[in-house]
């Protein structure tokens, strides 16, 4: 099976910025560094700005903005809002790969 540099691939394929909804929260304290649960919580909509890094445990990390704050969140915690765009396809492809890795 072909190995893929997912950080580079998603950086190149995804169309930034795009809107996404937080559907999971793997480790909010680590990624947000914030004590209150208002921004970046499950159910919130945020703008995905770019791919930031890759983590062995959480996978691809993206930089997001909600209101005037930014944070770094695992892309697996997000769902693309526009179901017709290619971003949804690429993130679903990555999620499937990650789940089977």
N, C-alpha and C positions, 0 to 999 in steps of 0.2 A: 504494500500500500504506500502511496506517495505521501511524503511528509510535507507539510506546508508551514511556512512562517506566517502564522495567523495574524500577528501584530502588523506585519508589513502588508499582508493581503487585505485585511480589513481597512487599514489606513488608506490604501489605494482604491478599494472598491466602494466603500461607503461614501455617500454624498452628504457632506457636512455643511452646515448644522442640520440636524433633524430633531423632531419632537418624539419623545418616548415617555412611557408611563412606567413607574416603578411597580413591579409586580412581586418582587421578593426582596429580602433584606438579609443577605448572608452574614454580615458582621458590621452593623451600622456604626459602632464606636470606632473601629479601625479605619473605615473609609471616610467617614465624615469628620471625625474629630470634634463633633458638636454635641452638647449635652441635651438640648431640647429636640423634640421630635417634629417640629413644624416643617422645615424644608427637607426635601429629599426623602420623605417618608413613603411607605407603600401607598399606592393610589395617586400619588402626586405626578403631575406632568412636568417634564423638564426638557431643556434643549441640550442635545448631545453635541459637544463642540469638537472633539477629536479623540483619537486613540492615544492614551497616555503611556501605558506599559503593559507587561504581561506578568502575571503572578502564578507560581506553580499550583497554588491551592484554589485561587479564585478565578483564574483565567485572565482574559483580556479586561483591562481597566480603562474606562473612558472618563474624560473630563466632562462634567455637566454643569449647567447653570439653571438655577431656579430663582426667580426674582433677581436680586442683585448678588446672590451668593454662588460660589462655585464649589464643587466637590469632586471626588474621584470615586467611581462606583463600578463594580463588576458589570460588564455588559450583559451577563446572564441574568441580572436582576431587572433588566429592562425589556419592555415590549414596544416595538415601533408602532406609532399611532397610525400612520398611513399604510393601510394593508395592501395598497396597489403598487407601492414603490419597491425598488430593488433592495433597499436597505433591509426590509423585512426578510427577504429571501436570503441575503448574506448572513444575517444574524441567526436565522433558523438553521442554516447550514453549519455555522460554527457551533451552535448549541447541540446539534446532533453529534458532531464530531467530539465535542467535549464530554458528552454523556457516555460515549462509547470508548473513550480513551483509557 
